[in-house]
Amino acid sequence: MSEAPLPFRRFSNVQWYLAHSENRVHLLCACPDHIELATFHDLVARVLRLAPQLSWSESLVHDGHLVAPLAAPEAVARYRPTPQLGLMLRELEPDLARTLADTGRPAFRASCFAAPEPDARGVRSLMVLQATHGVTEGGDISRLSRGLDAEHEARPTSRLRLRLTQRLAMWAMLPLLWAGFLFAARLRRRPLHEFRFVRVSLDRAGVAAAVRRLGVTHRAFLFGLVAHAVLHDPARKRRLNLAYSTLPRARARHHDDRFLNVRMDEFRLQTAAAPEASIRATAAAIAARGPTPIFVQAWQNAVLGWHRITRRVAPRLYQRGFFGYTPYDLVLSLVPPLMPGPGWGPLAGATFFAGSNTGTTPNCIFAVTPDRITLTLWADNAVAARVGDVVASARALGIAAEVWD
C-alpha cells in the first residue's frame, strides 16, 4: 500500500517572491559556553517543536511547501568541533548563501561550531540557525527565544481594509507599478557576488541614553544611525527610498499576507551632515506614516500577484535580475527583543545577530538583547565598506560599539 502524499500549501504572493529570490534568514548565536553535541541536538529539537513549519520543504518547481512531519534534529543539524571560531565564521558565509529550496529536505538548517577555548571576545561556541524567509521571520525568532510557539495559523485577524478611494487608486496604479517594477529590475541590476554580511555590536545602555537625549524612539534612532552612516552623500540630491518592517497585532484579512505576519512600509529620507539631524529626520518621517498603515503592503501583494500570473504566461520576461530586486536603497528591520529563558541553556548568555540574504537589495536587521543591540548589514562592497562609519557615528553619540568580523 503506497503512502499518502504529504499535504501541500501553495505559496502566498509574498512567499512566491521570497522563494524565487532565494531569500534566507539566519540567527547567529555567539555563546560563551561550550555546547556539546547532545545539547545542540536538544536545542534544535526544541526549535522544531515550537516552529513546526521549519520542517516543511520548499519547492520552486511546485510553487509551494510540502507540509512534512517534524524533522529529526540529526536530519538538519551539523556539529563541528574546531580549534578556531574565527576561521569557522569566515567559512560559514558561503553556507548562508546556499539555497534551501528544491532539496527534498526541510528548508531549515542548524550548525554548531565548538572550540575548546574561548576566543578574544570570550566566545566558545557559534550556533547558527538558518531558514528560508517563506517559513519564518523576525517575530518568530523573538517568540522562540521566550519559549513560545511560533506557529502562524492561530494569529488574530482584523477587518481593517483600504477605503474605496484607496482601492480604486491602487487598481488604477497597478499596470504602471507592474511595468515599472519589471523595467527597473532590468535597469538597476547589482552584481550579487559583491554582496556580503557585516556585523556591529552596540551597547544597549548607551543607545538608551542617546535615545532619551534626542527624544526619539529606539527604532527611529537605529534606522537613522545606520542610514546616515552607510548612505549619506553630500552630493546626492534625491531623497533616500527606505523600507521597514512592522509587526501588526492582527492580520488585515483582505490585504496582509496569509501566512507571514510582517507588514512592510516605506518612507523617504534626506540625510543631513550630522547623524543627530538624520536621526531626527528619520523619526519625523516614520511618525508621519502612522501606527500600522496597510497601503504599501496592499499594493505590494497586488503587484506581486500580477507578476506571478504574467511569469506563467511569459517566463522570459523574468530573468534572475527580477527576483531579489526592490526599489529601495535599504530595507530595515528591528526584531522584537530576544530574551532567552533558562530552557535554552547555553544560549542564555549569547550575543545574537539576525541577518537576511535579500538578493541584490541591501538590508540591515537589528537584534535586541538585555545588554546589546546588534546589527547585521547585507550590502554590496561599497556600502559594506562603510561599516566603520556606523561605529564612528555611534561612538560620537556616546555609544560603545565594535565591528564583529
Secondary structure per residue as TSV (DSSP state, phi and psi in degrees):
chain	resnum	aa	ss	phi	psi
A	1	M	-	360.0	127.0
A	2	S	-	-75.6	151.8
A	3	E	-	-74.1	147.0
A	4	A	-	-67.2	141.0
A	5	P	-	-65.0	152.4
A	6	L	-	-68.8	145.5
A	7	P	-	-58.2	149.8
A	8	F	E	-127.4	136.4
A	9	R	E	-122.3	120.4
A	10	R	E	-68.4	146.0
A	11	F	-	-59.5	144.0
A	12	S	-	-72.2	171.7
A	13	N	H	-61.7	-40.0
A	14	V	H	-68.3	-43.5
A	15	Q	H	-60.5	-38.4
A	16	W	H	-59.1	-46.8
A	17	Y	H	-66.6	-44.3
A	18	L	H	-62.1	-41.1
A	19	A	H	-65.2	-46.9
A	20	H	H	-71.7	-20.7
A	21	S	T	-83.0	-3.5
A	22	E	T	53.8	42.9
A	23	N	-	-77.3	122.2
A	24	R	E	-126.5	149.4
A	25	V	E	-119.0	153.4
A	26	H	E	-146.9	157.5
A	27	L	E	-126.4	118.8
A	28	L	E	-101.5	124.6
A	29	C	E	-114.6	111.5
A	30	A	E	-95.5	108.0
A	31	C	E	-105.5	138.2
A	32	P	S	-76.9	-15.2
A	33	D	S	-99.3	155.2
A	34	H	-	-77.9	129.4
A	35	I	-	-102.3	119.1
A	36	E	-	-79.8	162.7
A	37	L	H	-58.2	-47.4
A	38	A	H	-63.1	-40.5
A	39	T	H	-64.0	-41.9
A	40	F	H	-60.3	-46.7
A	41	H	H	-63.7	-36.4
A	42	D	H	-64.4	-41.2
A	43	L	H	-64.0	-43.2
A	44	V	H	-64.8	-41.2
A	45	A	H	-60.8	-39.2
A	46	R	H	-66.7	-41.0
A	47	V	H	-59.1	-45.2
A	48	L	H	-65.5	-36.4
A	49	R	H	-67.2	-40.9
A	50	L	H	-77.3	-24.6
A	51	A	-	-130.8	74.3
A	52	P	G	-61.5	-20.0
A	53	Q	G	-65.7	-15.5
A	54	L	G	-70.1	-14.9
A	55	S	G	-85.2	-9.2
A	56	W	-	-70.0	150.3
A	57	S	E	-103.6	151.0
A	58	E	E	-110.5	132.5
A	59	S	E	-127.8	115.7
A	60	L	T	-74.7	-29.6
A	61	V	T	-64.7	-43.9
A	62	H	T	-96.8	0.5
A	63	D	T	62.8	43.2
A	64	G	E	-180.0	-168.3
A	65	H	E	-112.0	138.7
A	66	L	E	-88.7	119.3
A	67	V	-	-83.8	93.1
A	68	A	-	-91.7	159.4
A	69	P	-	-64.0	168.7
A	70	L	-	-55.1	130.8
A	71	A	-	-78.5	151.2
A	72	A	-	-75.7	143.0
A	73	P	H	-53.5	-38.5
A	74	E	H	-62.1	-23.6
A	75	A	H	-77.4	-19.3
A	76	V	H	-124.4	-3.0
A	77	A	E	-107.5	148.7
A	78	R	E	-134.9	126.6
A	79	Y	E	-119.4	127.8
A	80	R	E	-137.1	109.8
A	81	P	E	-65.0	142.2
A	82	T	-	-147.2	146.5
A	83	P	S	-76.3	-26.7
A	84	Q	-	-138.6	119.2
A	85	L	H	-70.2	-32.8
A	86	G	H	-58.0	-41.1
A	87	L	H	-65.0	-37.6
A	88	M	H	-67.7	-35.8
A	89	L	H	-62.8	-40.2
A	90	R	H	-67.3	-38.4
A	91	E	H	-69.2	-25.4
A	92	L	H	-71.5	-28.2
A	93	E	H	-54.7	-45.5
A	94	P	H	-62.2	-32.2
A	95	D	H	-61.7	-38.3
A	96	L	H	-71.1	-10.8
A	97	A	T	-104.4	-0.3
A	98	R	S	-81.8	138.2
A	99	T	-	-65.8	146.2
A	100	L	-	-114.7	2.0
A	101	A	S	-94.9	154.4
A	102	D	S	54.9	36.2
A	103	T	S	-103.4	-10.7
A	104	G	S	76.6	3.1
A	105	R	S	-117.1	167.3
A	106	P	-	-56.2	146.2
A	107	A	S	-82.9	47.3
A	108	F	E	-151.0	139.1
A	109	R	E	-137.0	148.8
A	110	A	E	-131.7	134.0
A	111	S	E	-129.6	147.1
A	112	C	E	-138.6	126.9
A	113	F	E	-115.0	120.7
A	114	A	E	-120.6	129.1
A	115	A	-	-108.9	151.1
A	116	P	S	-70.2	-26.7
A	117	E	S	-129.8	150.6
A	118	P	-	-69.0	153.3
A	119	D	-	-85.9	-168.0
A	120	A	T	-62.5	-25.0
A	121	R	T	-93.6	3.2
A	122	G	S	83.7	15.4
A	123	V	-	-92.3	129.5
A	124	R	-	-110.4	-22.6
A	125	S	E	-139.4	142.0
A	126	L	E	-116.0	121.7
A	127	M	E	-116.2	130.2
A	128	V	E	-126.8	124.8
A	129	L	E	-110.2	129.8
A	130	Q	E	-138.9	145.9
A	131	A	E	-154.6	163.7
A	132	T	E	-71.3	147.6
A	133	H	T	-68.2	-19.0
A	134	G	T	-69.4	-16.7
A	135	V	T	-113.7	-8.1
A	136	T	-	-152.7	164.3
A	137	E	-	-155.6	178.5
A	138	G	H	-60.0	-38.1
A	139	G	H	-61.6	-33.0
A	140	D	H	-64.5	-41.6
A	141	I	H	-61.1	-42.4
A	142	S	H	-64.0	-43.7
A	143	R	H	-64.5	-41.1
A	144	L	H	-60.8	-40.8
A	145	S	H	-62.0	-27.9
A	146	R	T	-95.1	7.7
A	147	G	T	76.9	20.1
A	148	L	-	-99.0	151.7
A	149	D	-	-69.7	148.7
A	150	A	-	-117.3	31.5
A	151	E	-	-73.6	153.9
A	152	H	S	-106.1	-5.9
A	153	E	T	-73.7	-31.8
A	154	A	T	-100.0	15.3
A	155	R	-	-69.9	147.3
A	156	P	-	-69.5	155.9
A	157	T	E	-120.5	159.0
A	158	S	E	-129.9	163.3
A	159	R	-	-91.7	10.3
A	160	L	-	-57.4	129.2
A	161	R	-	-151.9	163.5
A	162	L	-	-66.3	150.7
A	163	R	-	-68.3	160.8
A	164	L	H	-57.0	-42.9
A	165	T	H	-63.7	-36.8
A	166	Q	H	-67.2	-40.4
A	167	R	H	-65.8	-41.4
A	168	L	H	-64.1	-41.5
A	169	A	H	-64.0	-40.8
A	170	M	H	-63.4	-46.1
A	171	W	H	-68.1	-31.0
A	172	A	H	-68.3	-32.1
A	173	M	H	-82.8	-18.7
A	174	L	H	-56.7	-45.9
A	175	P	H	-57.8	-40.2
A	176	L	H	-68.0	-42.9
A	177	L	H	-63.4	-41.4
A	178	W	H	-60.4	-50.9
A	179	A	H	-68.4	-40.1
A	180	G	H	-63.8	-40.6
A	181	F	H	-64.2	-43.9
A	182	L	H	-64.0	-43.6
A	183	F	H	-68.5	-44.7
A	184	A	H	-64.9	-35.7
A	185	A	H	-62.8	-33.5
A	186	R	H	-77.1	-36.8
A	187	L	H	-76.4	-37.4
A	188	R	T	-107.4	39.9
A	189	R	-	-65.6	132.0
A	190	R	-	-108.9	145.2
A	191	P	-	-69.5	118.9
A	192	L	G	-63.1	-32.0
A	193	H	G	-67.2	-13.2
A	194	E	G	-87.1	-4.6
A	195	F	E	-87.8	145.1
A	196	R	E	-156.2	168.4
A	197	F	E	-95.2	140.5
A	198	V	E	-133.5	148.7
A	199	R	E	-131.7	141.8
A	200	V	E	-134.3	142.9
A	201	S	E	-114.9	133.1
A	202	L	E	-118.7	144.6
A	203	D	E	-73.6	123.7
A	204	R	H	-67.4	-37.9
A	205	A	H	-63.3	-38.9
A	206	G	H	-64.8	-39.9
A	207	V	H	-63.0	-44.5
A	208	A	H	-60.7	-40.1
A	209	A	H	-65.5	-41.6
A	210	A	H	-67.2	-37.8
A	211	V	H	-61.6	-44.8
A	212	R	H	-64.3	-40.1
A	213	R	H	-65.8	-37.4
A	214	L	H	-88.8	-14.6
A	215	G	T	70.1	39.1
A	216	V	-	-125.4	174.1
A	217	T	-	-82.0	161.1
A	218	H	H	-58.8	-42.2
A	219	R	H	-61.9	-48.1
A	220	A	H	-63.2	-38.2
A	221	F	H	-62.7	-50.0
A	222	L	H	-65.9	-43.8
A	223	F	H	-63.6	-44.7
A	224	G	H	-67.5	-37.8
A	225	L	H	-59.4	-49.1
A	226	V	H	-72.6	-43.4
A	227	A	H	-58.7	-42.0
A	228	H	H	-65.5	-45.5
A	229	A	H	-66.0	-41.2
A	230	V	H	-102.4	-12.7
A	231	L	H	-124.8	-10.9
A	232	H	-	-64.4	130.6
A	233	D	-	-143.7	112.0
A	234	P	T	-58.0	-25.0
A	235	A	T	-83.9	-10.7
A	236	R	-	-75.6	129.8
A	237	K	-	-92.6	-37.3
A	238	R	S	-78.5	156.2
A	239	R	-	-78.4	152.0
A	240	L	E	-71.1	143.6
A	241	N	E	-105.7	106.7
A	242	L	E	-116.7	144.7
A	243	A	E	-119.0	152.5
A	244	Y	E	-148.0	156.2
A	245	S	E	-100.3	150.3
A	246	T	E	-130.9	162.0
A	247	L	-	-122.3	94.6
A	248	P	-	-68.4	154.4
A	249	R	S	-72.3	-26.6
A	250	A	S	-137.8	147.7
A	251	R	E	-81.2	129.7
A	252	A	E	-75.1	107.2
A	253	R	T	-53.6	-35.6
A	254	H	T	-90.4	-13.8
A	255	H	T	-129.5	-31.4
A	256	D	S	-76.0	164.1
A	257	D	-	-63.8	146.3
A	258	R	S	-80.0	-9.5
A	259	F	S	-122.0	-52.0
A	260	L	-	-76.7	141.0
A	261	N	-	-82.4	-25.1
A	262	V	-	-64.5	145.7
A	263	R	E	-129.0	134.3
A	264	M	E	-98.4	145.7
A	265	D	E	-139.1	173.4
A	266	E	E	-145.6	160.7
A	267	F	E	-155.0	160.5
A	268	R	E	-103.6	144.3
A	269	L	E	-139.8	129.6
A	270	Q	-	-103.5	108.6
A	271	T	-	-71.6	157.0
A	272	A	-	-114.5	176.1
A	273	A	S	-66.7	-35.9
A	274	A	S	-102.0	141.8
A	275	P	H	-60.7	-34.5
A	276	E	H	-60.1	-41.7
A	277	A	H	-67.6	-38.7
A	278	S	H	-65.0	-38.7
A	279	I	H	-65.2	-44.2
A	280	R	H	-65.6	-36.4
A	281	A	H	-65.2	-38.0
A	282	T	H	-63.5	-44.5
A	283	A	H	-59.4	-42.9
A	284	A	H	-66.1	-40.5
A	285	A	H	-65.8	-41.5
A	286	I	H	-70.2	-40.5
A	287	A	H	-61.3	-33.7
A	288	A	H	-69.5	-18.3
A	289	R	H	-76.9	-19.7
A	290	G	-	88.7	178.2
A	291	P	S	-69.0	-57.5
A	292	T	S	-143.4	69.3
A	293	P	-	-65.5	148.5
A	294	I	-	-118.6	-0.6
A	295	F	H	-61.6	-45.7
A	296	V	H	-61.9	-46.5
A	297	Q	H	-62.5	-38.1
A	298	A	H	-63.9	-46.8
A	299	W	H	-72.2	-31.3
A	300	Q	H	-63.3	-45.6
A	301	N	H	-60.3	-42.1
A	302	A	H	-67.1	-46.4
A	303	V	H	-68.5	-34.6
A	304	L	H	-65.9	-35.1
A	305	G	H	-61.8	-40.6
A	306	W	H	-63.4	-45.3
A	307	H	H	-63.7	-35.9
A	308	R	H	-62.8	-39.8
A	309	I	H	-70.7	-48.3
A	310	T	H	-68.9	-26.3
A	311	R	H	-67.1	-32.7
A	312	R	H	-67.7	-32.9
A	313	V	H	-84.7	-40.4
A	314	A	-	-133.3	73.1
A	315	P	G	-63.1	-22.6
A	316	R	G	-67.5	-19.6
A	317	L	G	-69.9	-19.9
A	318	Y	-	-111.1	76.5
A	319	Q	-	-73.7	173.3
A	320	R	T	-58.8	-28.4
A	321	G	T	-62.1	-22.5
A	322	F	T	-67.7	-47.0
A	323	F	T	-79.9	132.9
A	324	G	T	97.2	-11.1
A	325	Y	-	-90.9	140.3
A	326	T	-	-139.7	162.4
A	327	P	S	-82.6	16.7
A	328	Y	-	-101.4	145.8
A	329	D	S	-73.2	-29.2
A	330	L	E	-163.0	138.2
A	331	V	E	-108.4	129.8
A	332	L	E	-118.1	142.1
A	333	S	E	-146.9	131.3
A	334	L	E	-110.9	108.8
A	335	V	-	-70.9	136.4
A	336	P	-	-54.6	152.9
A	337	P	-	-52.2	138.4
A	338	L	-	-96.6	115.2
A	339	M	-	-127.5	76.7
A	340	P	-	-62.9	129.3
A	341	G	-	-85.1	-179.9
A	342	P	G	-63.0	-22.7
A	343	G	G	-66.1	-14.7
A	344	W	G	-93.6	5.4
A	345	G	G	53.1	-117.7
A	346	P	G	-65.3	-13.9
A	347	L	G	-78.5	-11.4
A	348	A	G	-59.9	-34.5
A	349	G	G	-105.3	18.0
A	350	A	-	-79.8	158.3
A	351	T	E	-98.7	128.4
A	352	F	E	-109.4	139.1
A	353	F	E	-127.2	120.9
A	354	A	E	-104.2	128.4
A	355	G	E	-135.5	165.2
A	356	S	E	-145.7	132.4
A	357	N	E	-91.1	104.6
A	358	T	-	-110.5	38.3
A	359	G	T	64.8	-128.1
A	360	T	T	-99.0	21.5
A	361	T	S	-104.4	118.3
A	362	P	-	-65.5	144.1
A	363	N	E	-145.7	161.2
A	364	C	E	-139.6	124.4
A	365	I	E	-116.8	131.2
A	366	F	E	-105.4	135.5
A	367	A	E	-120.4	132.0
A	368	V	E	-110.5	126.6
A	369	T	-	-124.6	173.7
A	370	P	S	-54.9	-35.4
A	371	D	S	-118.2	-7.0
A	372	R	E	-138.2	155.3
A	373	I	E	-122.1	122.8
A	374	T	E	-110.8	155.6
A	375	L	E	-133.0	141.8
A	376	T	E	-120.9	116.5
A	377	L	E	-103.5	125.2
A	378	W	E	-107.0	113.6
A	379	A	E	-158.4	166.2
A	380	D	E	-72.1	168.9
A	381	N	H	-58.6	-36.8
A	382	A	H	-64.3	-41.2
A	383	V	H	-77.4	-44.6
A	384	A	H	-61.0	-30.5
A	385	A	T	-66.0	-16.1
A	386	R	T	-91.6	13.4
A	387	V	H	-60.5	-30.6
A	388	G	H	-61.1	-28.6
A	389	D	H	-69.0	-30.3
A	390	V	H	-62.6	-46.8
A	391	V	H	-63.5	-44.2
A	392	A	H	-63.3	-42.4
A	393	S	H	-65.6	-41.3
A	394	A	H	-62.7	-45.4
A	395	R	H	-65.4	-34.4
A	396	A	H	-64.9	-24.4
A	397	L	T	-94.7	9.7
A	398	G	T	84.5	24.0
A	399	I	-	-112.2	126.6
A	400	A	-	-67.6	131.1
A	401	A	E	-148.7	152.0
A	402	E	E	-154.1	151.1
A	403	V	E	-86.1	134.5
A	404	W	E	-100.2	106.9
A	405	D	-	-120.6	360.0
